[in-house]
Amino acid sequence: MLGDSLLAAPIFREDGEVEYYLPAGKWVNLLTRQVLEGPGWHRGVFDYHALPLMVRPNSILPMGGAQGPAGLRLHPGCHPVPVLL
């Protein structure tokens, strides 16, 4: 957890499978927009372009301009989002 609104689950396995715990409430994957409910354990398979980066709805995340954060090349399917609804 990074504060109360952001959770980044590490991936340690080569096959990308990860199991992570979400605290109570609604969570949205910042990169895929998948909505999940906590509390509970969740399992998924992720790669370097779609890690489990979960954020609570109505959180404000400073992200940088339309080109993405300075020096970071975004995956073609990812777009910077200044405010998550």
N, C-alpha and C positions, 0 to 999 in steps of 0.2 A: 504494500500500500504506500502510496505517496500522498499523504494528507488523507482527507476523508472522501475525496471524489475521484481518485485515479488509482488504478491497480494495474501493474505490469507483471504478468506471470512469466517466469523464466522458462526457457525450453532447454532441457539438458540431454534429450535423446536424439540420436541421429535421424530417426524416422519422423521426428517432429511431433510425436504424441506428447500431450501434456495434460495433467490434471491439476485444477486450481480451485480454490475456495472463494466464493463471492459472499460478502456479508449481506445482511438483509437489505432488501430493496431492489429496484430496477437498475440494471446496468446495460450499457450499450458498448459494443466493440467499436472503438474509434475508427478502425480501418475498414471494417466490413458492414457496419451498421446493424449487426445482429443484436437483438434485444434478448437479454437473459434475466431471470429472476433469482434473487438470493433470499434467504441464506441457503447455501448448499454447495456441493462439489460439482464441478463441470469438467467434462473431458472433451478434447478436440485434437485435431492434427493441424499443425501450422507450419509455415515455412518462413524464410527470412523476410518475405514481403507482407506477411499477414500474421504477426504475432498477437497473442491475446493481450491487447491493450484496452482495458475496460474503464469506462468513465460513467459517472452518474448523470442522468438527464439534468438539464438546466445548469450544468457546470460551465464556467467560462475558462477557456484555455487559450492563452496567447500563442499564436501559431506562426506569425510572419506573413509576408505578402503573398500575392497570387502565384509567385514563382516558388513558394515553399520557403522554409527556413534557410538562411544563408549557408551556402556550401553543401546543402543536402539535396541530392537528386531523388525525387519521389518516384515510386513505381507508377507506371502509366495508369493503373486503376485507382490510385490514391489521389485525393485532392485535399488541400489544406482547408480546415474548417475553423473559423474564428470562434463560433459559438455553437455548441451542440444543443439541439432542441430537445 
